[in-house]
Amino acid sequence: MNGRKVLERFPAGGPRGSWPAEEFAQARRLEGLAAEVVMDLATDTFLVVVPGGAVGE
């Protein structure tokens, strides 16, 4: 996946008005990580990803 690491996965069908993947990514950005949310169409999940090497390397 282009040298990115997946931090967390969230199902696409969350409660109306709830954005858990975006909230998780925002919390990671506040910690200094370049987190972003992408959609994995094959599994119908939102992934919170960071550039490879950004976590624990």
C-alpha positions, 0 to 999 in steps of 0.5 A, a space after each residue: 500500500 505505497 509504503 504506508 502503515 495501517 494503524 486502525 481499521 473501522 467498518 464503513 457502516 457506522 452510526 449516523 453522524 459518527 466518524 470514528 476513523 476521522 476522530 481516531 486520525 485527528 487524535 493521532 495528528 494531535 500526537 504529531 503523526 501524519 495520519 489520514 483516512 483512506 477507504 479500502 473498497 475490497 473490505 468496505 472499511 476505513 483505514 487510518 494510515 501513516 507513512 511507512 516508518 512513522 510508527 516505531 521505526 
